[in-house]
Amino acid sequence: MAQHNETGRVGEELARRHLESKGYRILEANWRYSRAEVDIIAMDGPILVFVEVKTRATDAFGRPEDFVNRKKEKLLAMAAAAYMDSIGHDWEVRFDVISILYRHEADFEVQHLKDAFFPGLE
């Protein structure tokens, strides 16, 4: 596996652990719809949360969360709409980003950005 793929896999596992430690209930991981993938779908109490995880080994070119662009937001919104339709969802939703700087297993930093973006609002 390429190093960047392994870093991403480890980052997603760290993000799941972080969410679970905060009381979130993980519903799905790597949920796909068409060209989009939602890294984590979880419940934060009564709120359905769609989480994009960005992991980098360095912030030399910017913080991991800086790499969530409008195109990615639109893809996540499309996948979220499909997921909500599939479960008959009719309650509050939120889009979060978990940013991880992962240097090695003993040196990493997790930042959880709640309500990181609002799809459809320009």
C-alpha positions as CSV (number, residue, x, y, z in Angstrom):
1,M,0.0,0.0,0.0
2,A,1.3,3.5,-0.9
3,Q,2.4,5.6,2.1
4,H,-0.3,8.2,1.5
5,N,-3.0,5.5,1.5
6,E,-1.7,4.0,4.7
7,T,-1.6,7.5,6.3
8,G,-5.2,8.0,5.2
9,R,-6.3,4.6,6.6
10,V,-4.6,5.3,10.0
11,G,-6.2,8.8,10.0
12,E,-9.7,7.4,9.5
13,E,-9.1,4.9,12.4
14,L,-7.9,7.7,14.7
15,A,-11.0,9.8,13.7
16,R,-13.3,6.9,14.5
17,R,-11.7,6.4,17.9
18,H,-11.9,10.2,18.6
19,L,-15.6,10.2,17.8
20,E,-16.4,7.1,19.9
21,S,-14.4,8.7,22.8
22,K,-16.8,11.7,22.5
23,G,-19.9,9.5,22.6
24,Y,-20.7,9.3,18.9
25,R,-22.2,6.2,17.5
26,I,-20.6,5.2,14.2
27,L,-23.2,4.1,11.7
28,E,-21.0,3.7,8.5
29,A,-17.4,4.0,7.4
30,N,-16.4,4.7,3.8
31,W,-20.0,4.8,2.6
32,R,-20.1,5.2,-1.2
33,Y,-22.7,6.7,-3.5
34,S,-21.8,7.3,-7.2
35,R,-18.5,9.1,-7.3
36,A,-18.7,10.2,-3.7
37,E,-17.5,8.6,-0.5
38,V,-18.4,9.7,3.1
39,D,-15.5,8.7,5.4
40,I,-17.7,8.4,8.5
41,I,-21.4,8.6,9.2
42,A,-22.3,8.9,12.9
43,M,-24.9,10.0,15.4
44,D,-24.0,12.7,17.9
45,G,-27.1,12.3,20.1
46,P,-30.0,13.1,17.8
47,I,-27.9,14.6,15.1
48,L,-26.8,12.7,12.0
49,V,-23.2,13.7,11.2
50,F,-21.3,13.3,7.9
51,V,-17.6,13.4,8.6
52,E,-14.8,14.0,6.1
53,V,-11.4,13.0,7.4
54,K,-8.3,14.7,6.1
55,T,-4.9,13.3,7.2
56,R,-1.5,14.7,6.3
57,A,2.0,13.8,7.5
58,T,3.0,17.5,7.5
59,D,1.3,20.9,7.3
60,A,4.1,22.4,5.1
61,F,1.5,22.9,2.3
62,G,-1.4,23.8,4.5
63,R,-3.5,22.3,7.3
64,P,-5.3,19.0,6.4
65,E,-8.8,20.7,6.6
66,D,-7.7,23.2,3.9
67,F,-7.9,20.4,1.4
68,V,-11.7,20.1,1.7
69,N,-12.8,22.2,-1.3
70,R,-16.2,23.1,-2.8
71,K,-16.1,20.2,-5.2
72,K,-15.6,17.8,-2.2
73,E,-18.4,19.5,-0.3
74,K,-20.8,19.1,-3.2
75,L,-19.9,15.4,-3.5
76,L,-20.4,14.9,0.2
77,A,-23.8,16.7,0.1
78,M,-24.9,14.4,-2.8
79,A,-23.9,11.3,-0.9
80,A,-25.5,12.6,2.3
81,A,-28.8,13.2,0.5
82,A,-28.7,9.7,-0.9
83,Y,-27.9,8.2,2.5
84,M,-30.7,10.2,4.2
85,D,-33.1,9.1,1.5
86,S,-32.1,5.5,2.0
87,I,-32.9,5.6,5.7
88,G,-35.9,7.8,5.5
89,H,-34.1,10.5,7.5
90,D,-36.1,13.5,8.8
91,W,-34.0,15.0,11.6
92,E,-31.0,17.4,12.0
93,V,-27.8,16.8,10.1
94,R,-24.3,18.3,10.3
95,F,-21.2,18.2,8.2
96,D,-17.9,18.0,10.2
97,V,-14.2,17.7,9.2
98,I,-11.7,15.9,11.3
99,S,-8.2,17.1,10.5
100,I,-5.3,14.9,11.5
101,L,-1.5,15.6,11.4
102,Y,0.0,12.2,11.7
103,R,3.8,12.0,12.0
104,H,3.9,8.6,13.5
105,E,1.8,6.5,16.0
106,A,3.1,8.4,19.0
107,D,3.0,11.9,17.4
108,F,-0.3,13.0,16.0
109,E,-2.8,15.8,16.4
110,V,-6.6,15.5,15.9
111,Q,-8.8,18.6,15.3
112,H,-12.5,18.2,15.1
113,L,-14.3,21.0,13.2
114,K,-18.0,20.8,13.8
115,D,-20.3,22.4,11.3
116,A,-17.3,22.8,9.0
117,F,-19.5,23.6,6.0
118,F,-23.1,24.0,4.8
119,P,-23.7,22.4,1.4
120,G,-25.9,24.5,-0.9
121,L,-25.2,27.8,0.8
122,E,-22.9,30.1,-1.2
